[in-house]
Structure formats: C-alpha cells, structure tokens
Amino acid sequence: MSGTSEGTGPAGVAVPGSTRPPVTERHDVGRSVAELRDYRAAFSAAHLAMAVVDHEGVVVTANEAFATLLGTEPVALLDQHAADLVDLASDGRTWHAYREVLRGRRSRFRCTRRLKHPDGRTLWAEVTVAPVPDSRNVMLSIADISDRRELHARLRHLQMHDPVTRLPNRTLFFERLSAALESSAYDHGSTGRIGLCYLDLDGFKAVNDTLGHRVGDRLLAAVATRLTECADSDGHTRSGGHLVARLGGDEFAILVEDSTGTEQLADLARSVLAALQQPFDLAGQRLSVSASIGVVERAVAGTSATGLMQAADTTLYWAKADGKARWTLFDPERNAHRMTRQALSSTLRPAVDRGEFALEYQPLVGMADGVTRGVEALVRWNHPQFGTLAPNRFIAIAEEDGSIVQLGRWVLRTACRQARQWQKDHPDAPPLFVSVNVAVRQVWDSDLVADVAGILAETGLAPRLLQLELTESAVMGSAGRPLQALQELSDMGVRIAIDDFGTGYSNLAYLSRLPVSVLKLDGSFVRGFQDEAHPNPADETIVQAMVELAHRLGLTVTAECVETAGQASRLRRIGCDTGQGWLYSRAVAPERIAELIVRPSAVSSIAGRA
C-alpha cells in the first residue's frame, strides 16, 4: 500500500518510519532494572562481607555482613577509608598493591589480614580487591579463613613435631636454626654467639632389641622430658627458651641462641648427663642409660647451619670414640687433623698412579766394623697440598682403606729395582740388601708370595738381597695363611725381620717356630742408653738378654734409633750385629747411597750432610 508510514513488523522488528522503540528494547530496560534490583538484594543479603569503594578508597556502600564483621551498621561505614577498616596500610607492599588496583593499573589484589572481631576474638581474613566492570569503583570482599588457618596450623604442627616425644623434629629444628643465625647476624642486641648440644643415647638399640619398640618409645619420651627440664632450668634468652628437638632415632639436639660462651654449654651438657644417668621407671621396667654429647659454641658470624651441624656431628663422634657417657667440646685443631686425614684418605689411591710417592734409604751398618750392609726403604709422599709426608702420616690410613696393598706393591717393586740398579752400576762392590716394610694386610688381601716372586723375577734381584720387615704384632701368633706365606718367602731365600721387637707381649719361645732371620730392637730400648754418665743397668740387662736369645736361635739383631757414639759402643759391647739411626745417616736419596757402595764405611760423612 502506497503512502503508508513504516511500522512494526510481526516479529516486533522496527520498520522504517516507526517512531516507537522496538519491543526488545523495552524488554531490555525492564530486565536491566530487575537485574540491578536482584544484584542489590544479593549484595545486601550475602554472607560474604563486601563493600564498594571509589577510586579514592572511600566506601560507597557496604553490605550487612561487612558491617557485622566490623561491629557496626552499613550506613556508618559510608565515606570511610576502606584501608583503615581492614588494615591495608600497615605495610608498604600491601598499600602499594591496593593503590594500584584503585588507579586501574592492576586487575586484582589479595592479601591476608589479622582483624579484631567485635566480640574480642581475633580472626584471620582474606581480603580481595577487584575492579567493578564499567565503573571506576572497586569491590572489596572479606572472607573469614580462621578455620582454614587453624587447620593449617594443626597440620603444620603435626608436620613439624615428632609424634613419639612431641618435640620439634628435624625440619623445625633446622628452620629455627637458620632463623637464629640470620636474625643474630643483624641484631645488635644479641650476644652474636650460638651453641649446640648434640647427643644420642649409648646402647639404645639394645633396648629396642631386648625390650621392644614400645618400651623404646617410652624411653625416648622420658628422655625428651628430662632434656626439656634441663633446657628450661638453664634460663631463657631474649628469643625464649632453648629449643629441644628430636632429630631422629635416639638423636637429640639442644639449641642455645644468644649463648654466653663455652662455659654455659659445658654446664648444660653436664646437667644433661647427670639427668639422664638417673634411672627411668617405665611401666614396670627400670632402665639406666647414658648419653654421648658433642658440644659446639661459636660466633654466629661466618657460621652456617650445615657447618654447625657438621662440627656437632664430629664432636659427638669424638665423645663416643673417647669412651661414651661423656661430653666433648669441639676442638678446631683436632678437627683440622681429622679433615687432613680425610683429605689424605680420599687422595691416597690415585696418588700412586700420579707418581706422588718416592723412596729414601737409610743405611743398616755393621756395629763391629762400621761397614754398610744394607738399606731400609722408607716411603715419602710428596703431597701437592701438604708437602712431603713421612710414613706415620699415611701408612695407617692406607692400612685402614686397603690401599696399602697397591702402595706396598709399588714400594717393593721400586726398592728391588733400585737395589738391582746399584748392583749393575757397581758390579765389583759387595751388593747391598734392601729391607722393605710389609703390612699384615698385604698378606691377607693379596698374594704376597706371588708378588715378591714376580717382582724379583722382573727386576733380577737375588732373593737373598731382599729383607721383608713385619711388626711384632703381625708376626707373633701367626697361623694359617700368614705363617704359610712367611715360610714360603723364607724358603725362597728372602729374609724375614721382626720390626719394633720388644714392644708387644709376644711369647719368645714362639720365635723358634717362625721363619725369622732378623730381630730389630725397638728404639725405646736404645733411647734408654742415652744417659751415658748414669746408665740404667736394667735396660742393658734386658737388651743383652734379648740379643743372647736371638743369637741362640740363629738370628741377627739390628738396633734402631742409634743416635750417639756412646749408644753404639754399648750396643756393640752387648753384641748387636747392625745398627740404624741418625748417628750413621738419616734416610737419603738413592744417589747418596751410591757413595756408600764405593766407600762402605763412609756413613759418617753422609750423616753429616743428610
């Protein structure tokens, strides 16, 4: 139809010429008003505390829950600063984040605050601040998380405490220790020192094994009570009482923050030992226990948690090694020796392959004519860190870890090769025999007979020119494999010598059944001859008896540590066959021994230049 105006189509869609809004627009406006009314109702009735805050941080409106949380009415919160109501300005970081959300530079912010409830109780609140869409305002909401915090605290307590003794466990102990070291370093009011008693019970395993773990747990709990009493009676520091913790098993620790010195820690350790030595009555079981305690006290500066615990663990080991049922104070010098020993132990095996060892030789001189008969090979370790080390610094370590087998084989081969080289260089001179020390572990852990036979064949040295020295304790009472090895070596033509003879408790009659050729008198007997003006007749009588016994058994006698002409004269008169010591020469390099081969009685000149 022409000339008609535009109206609304059947679907309510605007048609050209219509002056009324579409039906859908009227519906949208109505729905928006209804939704807004619903939102306001939900906001007011919500259990979650909420408030709308403008861009300046002032409360525009707040719901009933928010007002109830703060103990007031919603209208009373209008125009107040939200930061003051929920303590958002108490620290710089929180205040800055909150202001960033107000300014539209941050989309959301959340923090935890401790608030005071109107009824007097304290509650933990999680505060969330987020922008309101299409507005310059922000929504601030508060959720009461006190129950969650309490549950978390309970779980943390269970996680940080030992269930048997109820003491702090290892995790909490190290947390407290680290915090103590950090805070003391910056707190000028502290003593700047820290102490630790680290202990474990002596023989606790036997309690578990014989009486059962239930009794063992009761004992641990009773020990924890006594340790706590000792710590409490020792006094309190600015940070509270000493921390008593169970680190695991039967290990406990008492941490002393702001310690006043070693005497305080020593007094505490003494009181702990005294307390634990009192009998325990455990459900009809009466038990007595003791403890070993490692005590460390030092300045906080330069101390780490790891370093402190290592020192405490080392000191506890010393207390046990020294006899248990005692406390031991950390000794830096003793620890340095231990560290050096550990460093030597870890580098000893590869040192042989790196060629860090060398041999020096000390002459064995005939007492009657002063002529050099042989030499003793003495090993030296040219350590890259500790310099030249004598055998007493590393032989015991090598025997403990088994590297003595590898080192001993190297010494034997090197000494035999050198003795054969001297023989080749001076074919017209009487050959020198070489004496090599052998550890008993070389007999047990390797085929010593095969090693000696192979090295003699390899170097071409005659068996009669090799002497093997074993200590008295290693030889006496030998049976089975060691005795068989000594017999086979003797049958081969190798001489066997007993070193440091007279220091043990050997049965002298047993000598007749051993394939021994030489006795080397321990230097302690020779040193008894030093006072030439007032000689001790007993010393001379003992030495003379041993020499006569050896000669009757067909053995020769070598006196060690001969340092003066007077000693040499008396030993010669008694009947000693050979002597060894600084009177003749110290241990020297192989080329110096070559002079003795050319001039066998030139030991005195070598001694003067050694």
C-alpha positions as CSV (number, residue, x, y, z in Angstrom):
1,M,0.0,0.0,0.0
2,S,1.5,3.3,-1.0
3,G,1.9,6.3,1.2
4,T,1.7,4.4,4.5
5,S,4.2,5.0,7.2
6,E,6.7,2.4,8.4
7,G,5.5,0.5,11.4
8,T,6.5,-2.6,13.4
9,G,6.6,-6.0,11.7
10,P,5.1,-9.1,13.1
11,A,8.3,-10.0,14.9
12,G,8.4,-6.7,16.7
13,V,11.3,-5.6,14.5
14,A,11.4,-1.8,13.8
15,V,10.4,-0.9,10.3
16,P,11.3,2.3,8.6
17,G,9.2,5.3,9.6
18,S,8.3,3.9,13.0
19,T,8.7,6.3,16.0
20,R,8.3,3.7,18.7
21,P,11.2,1.8,20.0
22,P,11.4,-1.9,19.3
23,V,9.6,-4.2,21.7
24,T,13.0,-5.8,22.6
25,E,14.5,-2.5,23.8
26,R,11.6,-2.0,26.3
27,H,12.2,-5.6,27.5
28,D,16.0,-5.0,27.9
29,V,15.4,-1.9,30.0
30,G,13.0,-3.7,32.2
31,R,15.3,-6.6,32.6
32,S,18.2,-4.4,33.5
33,V,16.3,-2.7,36.2
34,A,15.2,-6.1,37.5
35,E,18.7,-7.5,37.4
36,L,20.0,-4.4,39.2
37,R,17.4,-4.8,41.9
38,D,18.4,-8.5,42.2
39,Y,22.1,-7.7,42.4
40,R,21.4,-5.1,45.2
41,A,19.4,-7.7,47.1
42,A,22.1,-10.3,46.7
43,F,24.8,-7.8,47.7
44,S,22.8,-6.9,50.9
45,A,21.9,-10.5,51.8
46,A,25.3,-12.1,51.0
47,H,27.1,-13.8,53.9
48,L,30.4,-12.7,52.3
49,A,31.4,-9.3,53.7
50,M,31.5,-6.8,50.7
51,A,31.9,-3.1,50.1
52,V,32.1,-0.9,47.0
53,V,34.9,1.5,47.2
54,D,35.5,4.5,44.9
55,H,38.8,5.3,43.2
56,E,40.0,7.3,46.3
57,G,39.5,4.3,48.5
58,V,36.3,5.7,50.2
59,V,33.4,3.3,51.0
60,V,30.4,4.0,48.7
61,T,28.3,1.2,50.1
62,A,28.7,-1.9,52.3
63,N,26.5,-4.9,53.0
64,E,25.2,-6.2,56.3
65,A,27.9,-8.9,56.5
66,F,30.7,-6.3,56.2
67,A,29.1,-4.1,58.9
68,T,28.6,-7.1,61.2
69,L,32.2,-8.2,60.8
70,L,33.3,-4.7,62.0
71,G,30.6,-4.5,64.7
72,T,28.7,-1.5,63.2
73,E,25.9,-0.6,60.8
74,P,26.3,-0.4,57.0
75,V,25.4,3.3,57.0
76,A,28.2,4.0,59.5
77,L,30.8,2.8,57.0
78,L,29.9,5.2,54.3
79,D,32.6,7.8,53.4
80,Q,35.2,5.9,55.5
81,H,38.5,4.8,54.0
82,A,38.5,1.1,53.4
83,A,42.2,0.8,54.1
84,D,41.7,1.9,57.7
85,L,38.9,-0.5,58.2
86,V,40.8,-3.7,57.2
87,D,44.4,-2.6,57.9
88,L,45.7,-2.3,54.3
89,A,48.1,0.4,55.1
90,S,50.2,-1.5,57.7
91,D,53.0,-2.4,55.3
92,G,54.3,-0.8,52.2
93,R,53.9,-3.7,49.8
94,T,50.2,-4.2,50.6
95,W,49.5,-0.5,50.5
96,H,51.1,-0.1,47.1
97,A,49.3,-3.1,45.5
98,Y,45.9,-1.8,46.9
99,R,46.6,1.7,45.4
100,E,47.5,0.2,42.0
101,V,44.0,-1.5,41.9
102,L,42.3,1.7,42.8
103,R,44.1,3.5,40.0
104,G,43.2,0.9,37.4
105,R,46.8,-0.2,37.0
106,R,46.3,-3.7,38.4
107,S,43.4,-6.1,37.8
108,R,43.2,-7.8,41.2
109,F,44.8,-7.9,44.6
110,R,44.5,-10.3,47.5
111,C,46.1,-10.4,50.9
112,T,45.6,-11.9,54.4
113,R,44.9,-9.8,57.4
114,R,44.6,-10.4,61.1
115,L,41.5,-8.5,62.4
116,K,39.9,-7.9,65.7
117,H,36.3,-9.1,65.9
118,P,33.8,-7.0,68.0
119,D,33.4,-9.9,70.4
120,G,37.1,-9.7,71.3
121,R,38.4,-12.7,69.4
122,T,41.0,-12.5,66.6
123,L,40.1,-13.7,63.2
124,W,42.1,-14.2,60.0
125,A,40.6,-12.6,56.9
126,E,41.4,-13.0,53.2
127,V,40.9,-9.6,51.6
128,T,40.2,-9.4,47.9
129,V,40.1,-6.1,45.9
130,A,39.0,-6.2,42.2
131,P,37.5,-3.5,39.8
132,V,33.8,-3.3,39.2
133,P,33.1,-3.7,35.5
134,D,32.2,-0.5,33.6
135,S,32.9,1.6,36.7
136,R,35.7,3.5,38.4
137,N,34.8,1.8,41.6
138,V,36.3,-1.4,43.1
139,M,34.7,-4.3,45.1
140,L,36.4,-5.2,48.4
141,S,35.4,-8.5,49.9
142,I,36.5,-10.2,53.1
143,A,36.4,-14.0,53.7
144,D,36.8,-15.4,57.3
145,I,39.6,-18.0,56.9
146,S,40.2,-18.5,60.6
147,D,39.1,-22.2,60.5
148,R,41.3,-22.8,57.5
149,R,44.3,-21.1,59.2
150,E,43.7,-23.2,62.4
151,L,43.6,-26.4,60.3
152,H,46.8,-25.3,58.6
153,A,48.4,-24.6,61.9
154,R,47.5,-28.0,63.2
155,L,48.8,-29.8,60.2
156,R,52.0,-27.8,60.3
157,H,52.4,-28.7,64.0
158,L,52.0,-32.4,63.1
159,Q,54.4,-32.0,60.3
160,M,57.0,-30.2,62.4
161,H,56.8,-32.2,65.6
162,D,57.9,-35.8,66.5
163,P,54.8,-37.9,67.4
164,V,56.7,-40.0,70.0
165,T,58.3,-37.2,72.1
166,R,56.1,-34.3,70.9
167,L,59.4,-32.3,70.5
168,P,60.2,-30.3,67.4
169,N,61.5,-32.6,64.7
170,R,64.5,-32.2,62.3
171,T,62.6,-29.9,59.9
172,L,61.5,-27.4,62.5
173,F,65.0,-27.6,64.2
174,F,66.8,-26.5,61.0
175,E,64.1,-23.9,60.3
176,R,64.7,-22.4,63.8
177,L,68.5,-22.8,63.5
178,S,68.6,-20.9,60.2
179,A,66.4,-18.2,61.5
180,A,68.6,-17.8,64.6
181,L,71.7,-17.5,62.5
182,E,70.1,-14.9,60.2
183,S,68.5,-12.8,63.0
184,S,71.6,-12.7,65.2
185,A,73.7,-11.5,62.4
186,Y,71.7,-8.3,62.1
187,D,70.5,-7.9,65.7
188,H,73.0,-5.6,67.6
189,G,71.3,-6.5,70.9
190,S,72.3,-10.2,70.7
191,T,75.5,-11.8,72.0
192,G,76.3,-12.7,68.5
193,R,77.0,-16.3,69.5
194,I,75.2,-19.6,69.3
195,G,75.6,-23.0,71.0
196,L,74.5,-26.6,70.3
197,C,74.5,-29.8,72.4
198,Y,74.1,-32.7,70.0
199,L,73.6,-36.1,71.7
200,D,72.5,-39.6,71.3
201,L,71.8,-42.4,73.8
202,D,74.5,-45.1,74.3
203,G,73.2,-48.6,73.6
204,F,69.7,-47.5,72.7
205,K,69.5,-50.2,70.0
206,A,69.9,-52.9,72.7
207,V,66.7,-51.5,74.5
208,N,64.7,-51.9,71.3
209,D,66.1,-55.3,70.6
210,T,65.6,-56.8,74.0
211,L,62.5,-54.9,75.4
212,G,60.7,-54.0,72.2
213,H,60.0,-50.7,70.4
214,R,57.1,-49.8,72.7
215,V,59.5,-49.6,75.7
216,G,62.0,-47.9,73.5
217,D,59.4,-45.2,72.6
218,R,58.6,-44.7,76.2
219,L,62.2,-44.2,77.0
220,L,62.6,-41.6,74.2
221,A,59.6,-39.7,75.6
222,A,61.0,-39.8,79.1
223,V,64.4,-38.6,77.8
224,A,62.7,-35.8,76.0
225,T,61.0,-34.7,79.2
226,R,64.3,-34.6,81.1
227,L,66.1,-32.7,78.3
228,T,63.3,-30.1,78.3
229,E,63.7,-29.7,82.1
230,C,67.4,-29.2,81.7
231,A,66.9,-26.7,79.0
232,D,64.3,-24.8,81.0
233,S,66.4,-24.6,84.1
234,D,69.4,-23.3,82.1
235,G,67.5,-20.0,81.7
236,H,65.9,-18.1,78.9
237,T,67.3,-15.9,76.2
238,R,65.6,-12.9,74.6
239,S,64.1,-15.2,72.0
240,G,62.7,-17.6,74.6
241,G,63.8,-20.9,76.0
242,H,66.4,-23.2,74.4
243,L,65.0,-25.4,71.6
244,V,65.0,-29.1,72.4
245,A,64.4,-31.3,69.3
246,R,64.5,-34.9,68.3
247,L,66.4,-35.2,65.1
248,G,65.7,-38.9,64.5
249,G,66.3,-42.3,66.1
250,D,67.9,-41.6,69.5
251,E,69.5,-38.3,68.4
252,F,68.5,-35.1,70.2
253,A,69.7,-31.5,70.0
254,I,69.5,-28.5,72.3
255,L,69.9,-25.2,70.5
256,V,71.1,-22.3,72.6
257,E,70.6,-19.0,71.0
258,D,72.5,-15.9,72.3
259,S,74.9,-18.2,74.2
260,T,77.2,-16.5,76.6
261,G,80.2,-18.8,76.0
262,T,81.5,-22.3,76.2
263,E,81.0,-22.5,80.0
264,Q,77.3,-22.1,79.5
265,L,77.2,-25.0,77.1
266,A,79.5,-27.1,79.3
267,D,77.2,-26.6,82.3
268,L,74.2,-27.6,80.2
269,A,76.0,-30.7,78.9
270,R,76.9,-31.7,82.5
271,S,73.3,-31.3,83.7
272,V,72.0,-33.4,80.8
273,L,74.5,-36.2,81.6
274,A,73.5,-36.1,85.2
275,A,69.8,-36.1,84.5
276,L,70.0,-39.0,82.0
277,Q,72.1,-41.1,84.4
278,Q,69.2,-41.2,86.8
279,P,67.2,-44.5,86.4
280,F,64.0,-44.4,84.4
281,D,60.8,-46.2,85.6
282,L,58.8,-47.2,82.5
283,A,55.6,-49.2,83.3
284,G,57.4,-51.6,85.5
285,Q,60.7,-51.5,83.6
286,R,63.6,-49.8,85.4
287,L,66.2,-48.7,82.9
288,S,69.5,-46.9,83.2
289,V,71.0,-45.2,80.2
290,S,73.8,-42.8,79.3
291,A,74.5,-40.4,76.5
292,S,77.3,-39.1,74.5
293,I,77.2,-35.3,73.7
294,G,79.0,-33.2,71.2
295,V,79.2,-29.5,72.2
296,V,79.8,-26.7,69.8
297,E,79.8,-23.0,70.8
298,R,80.9,-20.3,68.4
299,A,80.3,-16.8,66.9
300,V,77.3,-16.5,64.6
301,A,79.4,-14.5,62.1
302,G,80.8,-16.9,59.5
303,T,78.7,-19.8,60.8
304,S,76.2,-21.8,58.6
305,A,73.7,-24.3,59.7
306,T,75.5,-27.0,57.8
307,G,78.8,-26.1,59.2
308,L,77.5,-26.0,62.8
309,M,75.9,-29.5,62.4
310,Q,79.0,-31.0,60.8
311,A,81.0,-29.7,63.8
312,A,78.5,-31.1,66.2
313,D,78.4,-34.5,64.5
314,T,82.2,-34.7,64.5
315,T,82.3,-33.8,68.2
316,L,79.6,-36.4,69.0
317,Y,81.8,-39.0,67.2
318,W,84.7,-38.0,69.4
319,A,82.7,-38.4,72.6
320,K,81.8,-41.9,71.6
321,A,85.3,-42.8,70.5
322,D,86.7,-41.4,73.8
323,G,84.6,-43.9,75.8
324,K,80.9,-42.7,75.7
325,A,78.9,-41.4,78.6
326,R,80.6,-38.1,78.3
327,W,80.5,-34.7,76.6
328,T,83.2,-33.4,74.3
329,L,83.8,-29.8,73.2
330,F,84.6,-29.1,69.6
331,D,88.4,-28.7,69.1
332,P,89.4,-26.9,65.9
333,E,92.9,-28.4,65.9
334,R,91.6,-31.9,66.3
335,N,89.1,-31.3,63.6
336,A,91.8,-29.9,61.3
337,H,93.7,-33.1,61.8
338,R,90.6,-35.1,61.0
339,M,90.0,-33.1,57.9
340,T,93.6,-33.6,56.8
341,R,93.3,-37.3,57.4
342,Q,90.1,-37.4,55.4
343,A,91.8,-35.5,52.6
344,L,94.7,-37.8,52.6
345,S,92.4,-40.9,52.6
346,S,90.4,-39.6,49.6
347,T,93.6,-38.9,47.5
348,L,95.8,-41.8,48.5
349,R,94.9,-44.3,45.9
350,P,95.2,-42.0,42.9
351,A,98.4,-40.6,44.3
352,V,100.2,-43.9,43.5
353,D,99.1,-43.6,39.9
354,R,100.1,-39.9,39.7
355,G,103.6,-40.8,40.9
356,E,103.5,-38.7,44.1
357,F,105.4,-41.2,46.2
358,A,109.2,-41.6,46.4
359,L,111.6,-43.7,48.3
360,E,114.5,-42.7,50.5
361,Y,117.0,-45.2,52.0
362,Q,118.6,-45.4,55.5
363,P,121.8,-47.4,55.9
364,L,122.0,-50.5,58.1
365,V,125.5,-50.5,59.4
366,G,127.7,-53.3,60.9
367,M,128.3,-52.5,64.6
368,A,131.7,-54.1,64.6
369,D,133.3,-52.5,61.5
370,G,131.0,-49.6,60.6
371,V,130.5,-51.0,57.1
372,T,127.1,-50.6,55.4
373,R,125.5,-53.9,54.9
374,G,122.1,-52.8,53.5
375,V,119.5,-50.1,53.5
376,E,115.9,-49.8,54.6
377,A,113.5,-48.3,52.0
378,L,111.3,-45.6,53.6
379,V,108.4,-44.2,51.5
380,R,107.6,-40.5,51.3
381,W,104.5,-38.8,49.9
382,N,105.2,-35.6,48.0
383,H,101.7,-34.3,48.6
384,P,100.7,-31.3,46.3
385,Q,98.9,-29.6,49.3
386,F,100.6,-30.8,52.5
387,G,104.2,-31.1,51.3
388,T,106.5,-34.1,52.0
389,L,104.8,-36.5,54.4
390,A,106.5,-39.2,56.4
391,P,105.1,-42.7,56.6
392,N,103.5,-42.1,60.0
393,R,101.1,-39.6,58.3
394,F,99.6,-42.0,55.9
395,I,100.5,-45.7,56.3
396,A,97.8,-46.3,59.0
397,I,95.3,-44.7,56.6
398,A,96.4,-46.9,53.8
399,E,96.1,-50.0,56.0
400,E,92.5,-49.0,57.0
401,D,91.2,-48.5,53.5
402,G,93.2,-51.3,51.8
403,S,95.3,-49.1,49.6
404,I,98.3,-50.4,51.4
405,V,98.3,-53.4,49.0
406,Q,98.7,-51.1,45.9
407,L,101.2,-48.8,47.7
408,G,103.1,-51.7,49.2
409,R,103.5,-53.4,45.8
410,W,104.8,-50.1,44.4
411,V,107.3,-49.7,47.2
412,L,108.5,-53.3,46.9
413,R,109.0,-53.0,43.1
414,T,110.7,-49.7,43.3
415,A,113.1,-50.8,46.1
416,C,114.1,-54.0,44.3
417,R,114.6,-52.2,41.0
418,Q,116.8,-49.6,42.8
419,A,118.9,-52.3,44.6
420,R,119.4,-54.1,41.4
421,Q,120.5,-50.9,39.7
422,W,123.1,-50.2,42.4
423,Q,124.4,-53.7,41.8
424,K,124.6,-53.1,38.0
425,D,126.3,-49.8,38.5
426,H,128.9,-51.2,40.8
427,P,129.4,-54.8,39.8
428,D,132.7,-55.2,41.7
429,A,131.4,-54.0,45.1
430,P,129.6,-56.2,47.6
431,P,125.9,-55.8,46.9
432,L,123.6,-54.1,49.5
433,F,120.5,-55.8,50.6
434,V,117.3,-53.8,50.7
435,S,114.8,-54.0,53.6
436,V,111.1,-53.3,52.8
437,N,108.3,-52.9,55.4
438,V,105.2,-55.1,54.8
439,A,101.8,-54.6,56.4
440,V,99.9,-57.7,57.6
441,R,97.0,-56.7,55.4
442,Q,99.3,-57.2,52.4
443,V,99.5,-60.9,53.4
444,W,95.7,-61.2,53.8
445,D,94.4,-59.1,51.0
446,S,96.9,-60.1,48.3
447,D,99.2,-63.0,47.3
448,L,102.3,-61.6,48.8
449,V,104.4,-64.6,47.8
450,A,103.4,-64.3,44.2
451,D,104.0,-60.5,44.3
452,V,107.5,-61.0,45.7
453,A,108.4,-63.8,43.3
454,G,107.1,-61.8,40.3
455,I,109.0,-58.6,41.3
456,L,112.2,-60.4,41.9
457,A,112.0,-62.1,38.5
458,E,111.1,-58.8,36.9
459,T,113.9,-56.8,38.5
460,G,116.5,-59.6,38.5
461,L,117.3,-59.1,42.2
462,A,118.5,-62.1,44.1
463,P,116.1,-63.2,46.9
464,R,118.9,-63.1,49.5
465,L,119.2,-59.3,48.8
466,L,115.6,-58.7,49.9
467,Q,114.6,-58.4,53.5
468,L,110.9,-58.0,54.5
469,E,110.0,-56.3,57.8
470,L,106.8,-57.1,59.6
471,T,105.8,-55.7,63.0
472,E,106.0,-58.0,66.1
473,S,102.2,-57.9,66.5
474,A,101.8,-59.0,62.9
475,V,104.2,-61.9,63.1
476,M,103.6,-63.3,66.6
477,G,100.8,-65.8,66.8
478,S,100.7,-66.1,63.0
479,A,98.9,-69.1,61.8
480,G,97.3,-70.4,58.7
481,R,97.8,-68.2,55.6
482,P,100.3,-65.6,57.2
483,L,102.5,-68.3,58.6
484,Q,102.4,-70.2,55.3
485,A,103.3,-67.1,53.4
486,L,106.3,-66.3,55.6
487,Q,107.5,-69.9,55.3
488,E,107.3,-69.8,51.5
489,L,109.1,-66.5,51.4
490,S,111.9,-67.8,53.6
491,D,112.2,-71.0,51.5
492,M,112.5,-68.7,48.5
493,G,115.6,-67.2,50.1
494,V,114.0,-63.9,51.3
495,R,115.0,-62.7,54.8
496,I,112.2,-62.0,57.3
497,A,112.7,-59.4,60.0
498,I,110.6,-58.6,63.0
499,D,110.4,-54.8,63.3
500,D,110.0,-52.9,66.6
501,F,110.7,-56.1,68.6
502,G,110.1,-55.9,72.3
503,T,107.1,-53.6,72.2
504,G,104.5,-56.4,72.3
505,Y,103.6,-59.2,74.6
506,S,105.0,-62.0,72.5
507,N,105.9,-65.5,73.6
508,L,109.7,-65.5,73.0
509,A,109.6,-69.3,72.6
510,Y,107.4,-68.9,69.6
511,L,110.3,-67.4,67.7
512,S,111.9,-70.8,67.2
513,R,108.9,-71.8,65.1
514,L,108.9,-68.8,62.9
515,P,110.9,-68.4,59.7
516,V,112.6,-65.3,61.0
517,S,116.1,-64.1,60.2
518,V,116.4,-60.8,62.0
519,L,115.2,-59.0,65.1
520,K,115.1,-55.2,65.0
521,L,115.1,-53.9,68.6
522,D,112.6,-51.1,69.1
523,G,114.1,-47.7,69.5
524,S,112.7,-47.3,73.1
525,F,115.4,-49.7,74.3
526,V,118.2,-47.8,72.6
527,R,117.0,-44.5,73.9
528,G,117.3,-45.9,77.4
529,F,121.1,-45.8,76.8
530,Q,121.3,-42.1,76.3
531,D,122.4,-41.1,79.8
532,E,126.0,-42.4,79.4
533,A,127.0,-40.9,82.8
534,H,124.3,-42.7,84.7
535,P,123.3,-45.8,82.7
536,N,120.3,-47.9,83.7
537,P,121.6,-51.4,84.4
538,A,118.1,-52.8,83.9
539,D,117.9,-51.5,80.3
540,E,121.2,-53.1,79.4
541,T,120.3,-56.3,81.1
542,I,117.0,-56.6,79.1
543,V,118.7,-55.8,75.8
544,Q,121.5,-58.2,76.5
545,A,119.1,-61.0,77.3
546,M,117.2,-60.4,74.0
547,V,120.4,-60.3,72.0
548,E,121.6,-63.5,73.6
549,L,118.3,-65.2,73.0
550,A,118.2,-64.2,69.4
551,H,121.8,-65.4,68.7
552,R,121.0,-68.8,70.3
553,L,118.1,-69.0,67.9
554,G,120.4,-68.2,65.0
555,L,119.0,-64.7,64.4
556,T,120.9,-61.5,63.9
557,V,119.9,-58.3,65.8
558,T,119.6,-54.8,64.5
559,A,119.3,-51.8,66.9
560,E,117.1,-49.0,65.7
561,C,117.4,-45.2,66.6
562,V,121.1,-45.2,67.3
563,E,122.0,-41.5,67.7
564,T,125.2,-41.3,69.8
565,A,128.6,-42.9,69.7
566,G,128.1,-43.9,73.4
567,Q,124.9,-45.8,72.4
568,A,126.7,-47.5,69.6
569,S,129.6,-48.5,71.8
570,R,127.3,-50.1,74.5
571,L,125.2,-51.9,71.8
572,R,128.4,-53.2,70.2
573,R,129.6,-54.5,73.5
574,I,126.3,-56.2,74.2
575,G,126.6,-58.0,70.8
576,C,124.1,-56.2,68.4
577,D,125.0,-57.1,64.8
578,T,123.9,-54.0,62.9
579,G,122.7,-50.5,63.8
580,Q,120.4,-48.0,62.2
581,G,119.9,-44.3,63.1
582,W,121.0,-40.7,62.8
583,L,124.5,-41.5,64.1
584,Y,125.1,-43.1,60.8
585,S,122.7,-41.4,58.4
586,R,119.2,-40.2,58.0
587,A,117.2,-41.6,55.1
588,V,118.6,-40.1,51.9
589,A,118.0,-40.1,48.2
590,P,119.2,-43.2,46.1
591,E,122.2,-41.3,44.6
592,R,123.6,-40.7,48.1
593,I,123.6,-44.4,48.8
594,A,125.8,-44.9,45.8
595,E,128.6,-43.2,47.7
596,L,128.4,-46.0,50.4
597,I,128.8,-48.7,47.8
598,V,132.1,-47.1,46.6
599,R,133.1,-46.4,50.2
600,P,131.2,-48.8,52.5
601,S,132.4,-47.1,55.7
602,A,131.5,-43.5,54.6
603,V,128.2,-43.4,56.5
604,S,129.5,-40.7,59.0
605,S,130.2,-38.3,56.2
606,I,126.7,-38.9,54.7
607,A,125.2,-38.4,58.1
608,G,126.9,-35.0,58.4
609,R,125.4,-33.9,55.1
610,A,121.9,-35.5,55.4
